[in-house]
Amino acid sequence: MAEDRSVDKIRRQINYLYLKHPNIHIIMRLPHHKRKSEIIPVIIKNVYPNLFVVTEKNNEHEELHTIMYTEILTNHIEVLELKNFK
């Protein structure tokens, strides 16, 4: 039950960022991701009940990533701007 509240809190914070400050910075710590622990500037494009979508500019094209809120809970993804939330 506590996890649900944490997911709800993260969802609200991401939604706030989406509406007010969609340019964010993430750190991906996923084993299959080619870059590890690198700060990546992205833009939040959409927010959904279980995930949100960001775009990352790579050279001359955009790459879409879907991020589940649980990935933030498990520390696979870190959103640097969430550190400012209380």
Phi, psi and omega in degrees: 000320179297326179297320178301318178296322179293319177296318177299318179297314179297318179301315179297319180293317178295320178298318177300313179299319179302317182282325188254320186217074186290345177277110183232176179232131180237157170239122179263129177239044182266136183300327183274355181278135186292331178253129183248132175054040177252140178283125184240120175284131181221168176238129177287122182261322181209152177234130180235169183302325184247351183202171172224158185246133177234156173242142179239130177273122176244109181052261185244009178225165178255141178244128179271140174230138170255135183235126176275145180299329179294335177294333176285320178298323182272003179066020172284332177232136174238129175257112187299326181292341178288344178295337181277347179279149177244000000 
